[in-house]
Amino acid sequence: MSAYAYERITGQIITLLEQGTVPWYKPWKASTGWPRNLVTHKPYRGINVLLLHCMMYESPCWLTCRQANMLGGTVKKGEKACPVVFWKRLTVGEKDSTEERQIPLLRYYSVFNLAQCEGLKNGQPPTPDSTASSPSKPEDIVANMPQKPAIKDGFTKAFYSLREDYVGMPAREQFSRNEEYHATLFHELVHSTGHESRLNRSTLAEQASYGSDPYCKEELIAEIGAAFLCGQAEISERMIDNSAAYVAEWLKRMKDDKKLIVHAAAQAQRAADFVLGRQFEESEAAHD
């Protein structure tokens, strides 16, 4: 089940990239509601946010076919589902021992948007007023980040120094818009969450050289994490590299490593949560 889930989700992302859509660059607004389950009202997280948002439905509410039936409705004929996943911790016994350990298991679901269903009863769309969806000013996100690294201006490019634990930024006047400045800063702050004093992310410590696997995975984490933060701050436009070469490079890497995008999005979600000062369970069980 787990291998199939990786294949299915990565295939969906690859399809979007081949169509010219970079999922982590799709703008969205927190105030219209982050993707969430209609029945449990739990928000989707990680890779699911990217997948569901790219479906371009106005409603943020999703549900399984079974949930639609429970509400007395059905999925409209001919509608196609969107895949989502969540992590479930499985307790297993150690060989030749009484000790137990937990291993993460990736589970797979198919969901439909509210607009794809009909005849639903008693299903009340959740109001987008939870902490997970309320928009924040970008200045407040930066100011309130726990264990924030020093932010220094006056550099020719933006970067994060792991050795000295600070973010270097060009002067704010070098950016054409305030939103562009903060989108760039968010990217570097996501990198900073990988410091050993914060989330201790191996991809940050191991990104030995440009183009290496750890470097590319860490860059993907920073890009997706910055997208989550931009969504929280309602920064809908970003200066991005959407060139054919950029898309082709990610296509190649995801075809070679079916777990890359799922793991990177999970790490990006943890990083964004850290910047926002949130605590969430690792599970993505929005369908319980």
HELIX and SHEET records of a PDB file:
HELIX    1   1 SER A    2  GLU A   18  1                                  17    
HELIX    2   2 PRO A   23  TYR A   25  5                                   3    
HELIX    3   3 ALA A   30  THR A   32  5                                   3    
HELIX    4   4 ILE A   47  HIS A   53  1                                   7    
HELIX    5   5 CYS A   65  MET A   70  1                                   6    
HELIX    6   6 LEU A  114  GLN A  116  5                                   3    
HELIX    7   7 PRO A  138  ALA A  143  1                                   6    
HELIX    8   8 ARG A  172  GLN A  174  5                                   3    
HELIX    9   9 ASN A  178  SER A  192  1                                  15    
HELIX   10  10 SER A  202  ALA A  205  1                                   4    
HELIX   11  11 ASP A  213  GLN A  232  1                                  20    
HELIX   12  12 ALA A  244  ASP A  256  1                                  13    
HELIX   13  13 LEU A  260  LEU A  276  1                                  17    
SHEET    1   A 4 ARG A  36  ASN A  37  0                                        
SHEET    2   A 4 CYS A  61  LEU A  63  1                                        
SHEET    3   A 4 GLU A 100  ASN A 113 -1                                        
SHEET    4   A 4 CYS A  82  GLY A  93 -1                                        
SHEET    1   B 2 THR A  74  VAL A  75  0                                        
SHEET    2   B 2 CYS A 117  GLU A 118 -1                                        
SHEET    1   C 3 ALA A 150  ASP A 153  0                                        
SHEET    2   C 3 TYR A 166  MET A 169  1                                        
SHEET    3   C 3 PHE A 159  SER A 161 -1                                        
END                                                                             
